[in-house]
Amino acid sequence: MKLETLSEHQSFGGLQGFYRHQSAVIGLPMQFSLYQPPQARQRQVPVLFYLAGLTCTEETFAI
């Protein structure tokens, strides 16, 4: 899977990134965001997955 970086921003000492990939399931591009806390630079950290609904996007989730 090819991952395209749309943008990345420093936030609360970590990194907030917005990404896009081509979904093999629906055949369309899908976007998501990922926040990496500062601790992620030194070690593995837990991940929380959030699946957005009809009125939420990868951008509004980060708010």
N, C-alpha and C positions, 0 to 999 in steps of 0.2 A: 504494500500500500504506500503510495506516494503521499507525503504530508507537506502541505503548503503553509508556510507561516504568513499570516495576514498582518499581524502586528504583535509587538511585545512591549510591555511597560513595567517599570519598577513600581512596586506597590507594597507598602508596609514592610519593607526590607526584603521582599521576595520578588517574584516575577509573575505578572499576569500576561498570558499569551492567548492569542486568538488564531485558530488554525482551520484548515479546510482539507477534506479528503474526498475522493470519489468513492461512493458507496457501491459495492458490488451487489448488494441486495436490492436497492431501489433504482440503481442505475443513474443516480444524480449526485451532484456534490452536496456534502453535508458539512456544517461548520460546528465547532465546539470551542470552548475556552478551558484553560487549565491554569490554576494558580499554584505556583511552586513556592512554599515558604522558604525563608532563609536557610533553615536546617537542611533542605534538600540538596544544598551544595556540598555538604559533608557526609550525609548518610541517607539511607532510604527512609522515606516517611510514608505514613498511611495515605491511602487515596479514598476520597469520597466521590462516588459517581452520582450525578443528578440528571435525570432524564426530564427535559423541559416539556411542558404541555403546550397547548394551543396558543396561549398568550405570553409565553416566556421564550426568550431566545438565549443564545450564548452570551449576548451582551447584557441583557437585563438580569441574568443570573448573578453576574459579578457585582451588581449594585448592592 
